[in-house]
Amino acid sequence: MKLAYCDKIADTIRKALVKYDTDGILNGPVGPIKSDLDPVGGWFVSPKKTMLVWDSNGKAYSVTVEEQPMMDIEFEDVDKKVVDNEFN
């Protein structure tokens, strides 16, 4: 089993949303990072993290960081894996 870094990725995204909004579109608040806990018992369900973000018009958005184990890359296959990424 591989480690999941949802905490680190969510923290990095939150810091970027707070600090680097040069257009002023995300002028609203950025909510805290919330863990995926059982709603009744409060125990850990998954490493998934979510946060709410509001734009300058007050519209709310949910940002989710969730591991996708079916898409994992094996270290020996890193150069062979093709990922459909609009930013490449």
Steps between C-alpha positions, in 0.01 A plus 500: 500500500627846409477806723241762408602866524153658497589715805808652334328555164192660660720725714699611194181576305350695790813712545508571126133603496555738791824652372508498118168639378645774281170552311296564814234249392535292816455801725277302733616280785675165469360260757698261717608157378254236616578130539275216385364386836195292587213745562374313806805342665761744375754233408730507200334384175755589231792740440273719281512873581253773404480878535251765397605804298291807416552732205459877504128461413436278802465179296624193690724224361613172652862395444569131563829311518441128480740220418439301183674165560391358164709769329819436703826489304752231583850645530638277223219618266521876564650579157243278324185638665304746285267730688235705322589843636392821332802679649762279327 
